[in-house]
């Protein structure tokens, strides 16, 4: 079950997922380092157990796992990601996130419920932020009608859905819906959780790379509504 209590999405049948998961579990388990795993689990605040594979090694192993495999369809992406999320060790979820980042363009707006399940299940910034910017953001960019779903997520009871709504435009640059971005920031300006406050500042800081003046004007008018952490984060690279 997800943290919101919703039933997980159906896992599609996929011969590609069968092959990838067989290779993946054999390859990753052979590379496990229990001593390093403990340190990695502690660093990630005990969100999940780890195999103990450092990121550069893990990505090299992932390339070997995927060598010679065909391009996936949307059902393959869903099956691989959902099956990785059923495995306890965090590295399998990292594999799924990397895979979805690579193939997000092959997924339609119908993939959004799968993305939400991944975001709200075993949630922590290490998976949520990449899914927000590279998967959910890509889906919304390809189908602007999905922005209406972000309008729902921004007031969700689940803080990771809120964080995703705030961060999904991180890579949109000139295509950013500025009005929606600023409205989302204001809607959650009083949120008490660190991860939401940080996300507001990060979203504003990233958009400032495209239009620093707009961010300065917005904060000049509204900064009293935001936590100091948020304002510092937003103005980090553009000054006061």
Buried (B, 14 or more C-beta within 10 A) or exposed (E): EBBBEBEBBEBBEBEBBEBBBEBBBEBBEEBBBEEBBEEBBEEBEEBBBBBBBEEEEBEEBBEEBBEEEEEBBBBBBBBBBBBBBEBEBBBBBBBBBBBBBBBBEBBEBEBBBBBBBBBBBBBBBBBBBBBBBBBBBBBBBEBEEBBEBBBEBBEBEBBBBBBBBBBBBBBBEEEBBBEBBBEBBBBBBEBEEEBBBBBBBBBBBBBBEBBBEBBBEBBEEBBEEBBEEBBEBBBEEBEE
